[in-house]
Amino acid sequence: MSWFEKSAETPLRVPTEALWVVCPSCKAYVEKDAWKQAGKVCPRCNYHARLSCRERIKMLTDADSFEEINAQVTTSDPLNFSDGSGTYAAKAAATKAKTGEFESVVTGTAAIEKIPVVIAVMDFKFLGGSLSSGAGERILLATEVAVKLHRPLIIVSASGGARMHEGIISLMQMAKTSAGIARVKEAGLPYFSILTDPTTGGVSASYAMLGDLNIAEPKALIGFAGRRVIENTIKQKLPDDFQTAEYTRDHGFVDCIVQRRELKGFVAKCLRYAGF
Amino acid sequence: MATKKQVKRTAWDTVQLARNPGRPNVTEYISMMCEDFVELHGDRLFGDDRALIGGFATISGVKVMVMGHRKGRTVEENVESNFGMASPDGYRKAMRLMRIAEKFGLPVVTFIDTPGAYPGADAEARGQAEAIAHNLEFMSTLRTPIVVVVIGEGGSGGALGIAVGDKILMLQNAVYSVISPEGCASILWRDGSKAPVAAEALKITAESLKKLGVIDEIVSEPAQGAHTDPKAAAAAVKKAVLAALKELMRLSADELVAKRYDKFCAMGRYFEVKGK
């Protein structure tokens, strides 16, 4: 590689990078404050960057209304699993230390424009937002709390799928959480699923696709099988828009695509249509 | 029939047996176990998936709705049945047949034998994730007994999509897993050839799954595997299915649904929860 090609590929290092964020999509420099103000949405290309569960809760619920429940439910290691790079227990401990969270989903009670709800928010930073026994248990308990308090349930998904370190137990969380959702619906309560980037695998094939309303953020990756797996199966290259939120809506599996800054108001409006 | 002294096999040996092309498939189990079979076709929405078949059947005088993933015996059959990888149309057909079973008061018997749900572009377009998710939700509330038999490969969400039942039986040399050993090895070990190690770590054999509380009963196979004596294997499955049906058909629909909910909710519950 010659020197000029290299410089064209690597953006110039900006000494003041503490003040700027580079949009991962269009590579535009965005003022850090503006980036945060916009909820990590690029003002130039509308790229919706991933949020942590705490950032999401802050944007979606009324100030100081969120009260976490079942925070003591955390990861466990039913298979005593280790792989080529070490034990699952060590990996989970490191993730907990890094993120300050104890599972890939945080659940609690909150209010959205003064409407009381039960909310569960996944965090992709916690082992890819993977669905584990701890995460499944937290979601199931959230569904039970929704029924008990007679409140709508909102789940914000961000997940690559089941956590394979927990093997079959993680697979069973798909059945368990879906059973919980069924009871929320039987109680006549609304369940809104918000699909954010990415919502794939076992999470899309359970609670994330079961909303009375399925609401997605723009361009979010939504699908069951991974792109590479599909390309290897059908021996064809897939189009760029395959498995985007827009593709999923156009095929009939998502009700609406909503801009992040409008999400809270949109959810509140739909909750009012649901009689809350 | 199985002898007391079973050959000690590694998990990887069991994977090979579960995938043995001579292993009896769902069509053969139905014809060996049932006096009568009336195949019912189609999901009433798109088509008739040949990878997942079902219909009315009679087992020793007991009328049931039977269904299962279909692996072929010949190349032609496998092309037609997509090697047992069902599409959304297959899962929706299964749900339609289960609705009929509920309406007519027939117990449901499902046979699990799939590498996984079909990872194709058309399957994604028609909502593979949604189809599986809805089955999980729907089966958790179905008001008729469901007996599940894992006869070969229990491949992830594609297997679970018809495997939420009251009694989960599993043939001795079948496997059931969140991901294939090859897939797990290539992701976590970054080396597909580590599949035998992954197979061990994932705990996918009937013996391990019984210990984990995911299956209820192991059905013994002929010493060298079901393919060496399909009639004996079918007789053992028939006996176990009839015993399970006898037990479940005594329960009321309310009891069945409540017990099924508790059964799946207990999977991966490792924490005491306050106020429960």
HADDOCK unambig.tbl for C-alpha pairs under 7 A between the chains (distance, minus, plus):
assign (segid A and resid 73 and name CA) (segid B and resid 271 and name CA) 5.97 0.50 0.50
assign (segid A and resid 81 and name CA) (segid B and resid 201 and name CA) 6.14 0.50 0.50
assign (segid A and resid 83 and name CA) (segid B and resid 188 and name CA) 6.25 0.50 0.50
assign (segid A and resid 83 and name CA) (segid B and resid 189 and name CA) 6.28 0.50 0.50
assign (segid A and resid 84 and name CA) (segid B and resid 188 and name CA) 6.69 0.50 0.50
assign (segid A and resid 84 and name CA) (segid B and resid 189 and name CA) 4.88 0.50 0.50
assign (segid A and resid 133 and name CA) (segid B and resid 268 and name CA) 4.82 0.50 0.50
assign (segid A and resid 133 and name CA) (segid B and resid 269 and name CA) 6.80 0.50 0.50
assign (segid A and resid 137 and name CA) (segid B and resid 269 and name CA) 6.51 0.50 0.50
assign (segid A and resid 164 and name CA) (segid B and resid 178 and name CA) 6.45 0.50 0.50
assign (segid A and resid 167 and name CA) (segid B and resid 177 and name CA) 6.47 0.50 0.50
assign (segid A and resid 167 and name CA) (segid B and resid 178 and name CA) 5.48 0.50 0.50
assign (segid A and resid 167 and name CA) (segid B and resid 202 and name CA) 5.32 0.50 0.50
assign (segid A and resid 168 and name CA) (segid B and resid 177 and name CA) 5.31 0.50 0.50
assign (segid A and resid 168 and name CA) (segid B and resid 178 and name CA) 5.16 0.50 0.50
assign (segid A and resid 169 and name CA) (segid B and resid 267 and name CA) 6.66 0.50 0.50
assign (segid A and resid 169 and name CA) (segid B and resid 268 and name CA) 5.89 0.50 0.50
assign (segid A and resid 171 and name CA) (segid B and resid 156 and name CA) 6.75 0.50 0.50
assign (segid A and resid 171 and name CA) (segid B and resid 178 and name CA) 5.38 0.50 0.50
assign (segid A and resid 172 and name CA) (segid B and resid 267 and name CA) 6.76 0.50 0.50
assign (segid A and resid 175 and name CA) (segid B and resid 136 and name CA) 5.45 0.50 0.50
assign (segid A and resid 175 and name CA) (segid B and resid 164 and name CA) 6.86 0.50 0.50
assign (segid A and resid 175 and name CA) (segid B and resid 264 and name CA) 6.76 0.50 0.50
assign (segid A and resid 176 and name CA) (segid B and resid 264 and name CA) 5.29 0.50 0.50
assign (segid A and resid 176 and name CA) (segid B and resid 265 and name CA) 5.28 0.50 0.50
assign (segid A and resid 178 and name CA) (segid B and resid 136 and name CA) 5.95 0.50 0.50
assign (segid A and resid 178 and name CA) (segid B and resid 137 and name CA) 4.76 0.50 0.50
assign (segid A and resid 179 and name CA) (segid B and resid 137 and name CA) 5.34 0.50 0.50
assign (segid A and resid 179 and name CA) (segid B and resid 140 and name CA) 5.29 0.50 0.50
assign (segid A and resid 179 and name CA) (segid B and resid 261 and name CA) 6.62 0.50 0.50
assign (segid A and resid 182 and name CA) (segid B and resid 137 and name CA) 5.63 0.50 0.50
assign (segid A and resid 202 and name CA) (segid B and resid 157 and name CA) 6.71 0.50 0.50
assign (segid A and resid 204 and name CA) (segid B and resid 129 and name CA) 5.56 0.50 0.50
assign (segid A and resid 205 and name CA) (segid B and resid 129 and name CA) 3.97 0.50 0.50
assign (segid A and resid 205 and name CA) (segid B and resid 130 and name CA) 5.82 0.50 0.50
assign (segid A and resid 205 and name CA) (segid B and resid 132 and name CA) 5.64 0.50 0.50
assign (segid A and resid 205 and name CA) (segid B and resid 133 and name CA) 4.57 0.50 0.50
assign (segid A and resid 206 and name CA) (segid B and resid 133 and name CA) 4.16 0.50 0.50
assign (segid A and resid 207 and name CA) (segid B and resid 133 and name CA) 6.81 0.50 0.50
assign (segid A and resid 209 and name CA) (segid B and resid 129 and name CA) 6.99 0.50 0.50
assign (segid A and resid 209 and name CA) (segid B and resid 130 and name CA) 5.31 0.50 0.50
assign (segid A and resid 209 and name CA) (segid B and resid 133 and name CA) 6.48 0.50 0.50
assign (segid A and resid 210 and name CA) (segid B and resid 133 and name CA) 6.69 0.50 0.50
assign (segid A and resid 210 and name CA) (segid B and resid 134 and name CA) 6.78 0.50 0.50
assign (segid A and resid 223 and name CA) (segid B and resid 124 and name CA) 6.71 0.50 0.50
assign (segid A and resid 223 and name CA) (segid B and resid 129 and name CA) 6.79 0.50 0.50
assign (segid A and resid 224 and name CA) (segid B and resid 124 and name CA) 6.78 0.50 0.50
assign (segid A and resid 224 and name CA) (segid B and resid 128 and name CA) 6.44 0.50 0.50
assign (segid A and resid 224 and name CA) (segid B and resid 129 and name CA) 5.19 0.50 0.50
assign (segid A and resid 225 and name CA) (segid B and resid 119 and name CA) 5.56 0.50 0.50
assign (segid A and resid 229 and name CA) (segid B and resid 119 and name CA) 6.85 0.50 0.50
assign (segid A and resid 230 and name CA) (segid B and resid 119 and name CA) 5.28 0.50 0.50
assign (segid A and resid 230 and name CA) (segid B and resid 120 and name CA) 5.28 0.50 0.50
assign (segid A and resid 230 and name CA) (segid B and resid 121 and name CA) 6.52 0.50 0.50
assign (segid A and resid 233 and name CA) (segid B and resid 119 and name CA) 6.92 0.50 0.50
assign (segid A and resid 233 and name CA) (segid B and resid 120 and name CA) 6.66 0.50 0.50
assign (segid A and resid 234 and name CA) (segid B and resid 120 and name CA) 6.42 0.50 0.50
assign (segid A and resid 251 and name CA) (segid B and resid 125 and name CA) 6.18 0.50 0.50
assign (segid A and resid 251 and name CA) (segid B and resid 126 and name CA) 6.95 0.50 0.50
assign (segid A and resid 253 and name CA) (segid B and resid 127 and name CA) 6.95 0.50 0.50
